[in-house]
């Protein structure tokens, strides 16, 4: 199960875990989709200068994102994608929002 925490103040996204299912480790399509969205967000906020801090490990990403309308728009777009995945695969992804 992938759990994703989205915190508003300060803006932070923390993802833990892996989606489970048939296939080799790292080959689960839901896990790949979540990773793609989160690594795209990481690259975008880093390129824009809005990345405050990042921590990465196997099955773990913690992104702290600085303030700003552009960064908030990037986060909103990725969160929309994550929520769509969670709606389609509730057994694989759980999202928790804090602060709004």
GIHUMO-V559792 format. One record per helix or strand of 3 or more residues. SS is the DSSP state (@ for helix, = for strand). FROM is the first residue (numbers start at 1). LEN is the number of residues. If there is no record, write none. Layout:
# GIHUMO-V559792
SS,FROM,LEN  SS,FROM,LEN
This chain:
# GIHUMO-V559792
=,2,6  =,12,5  @,29,20  =,51,7  =,60,6  @,69,20  =,93,6
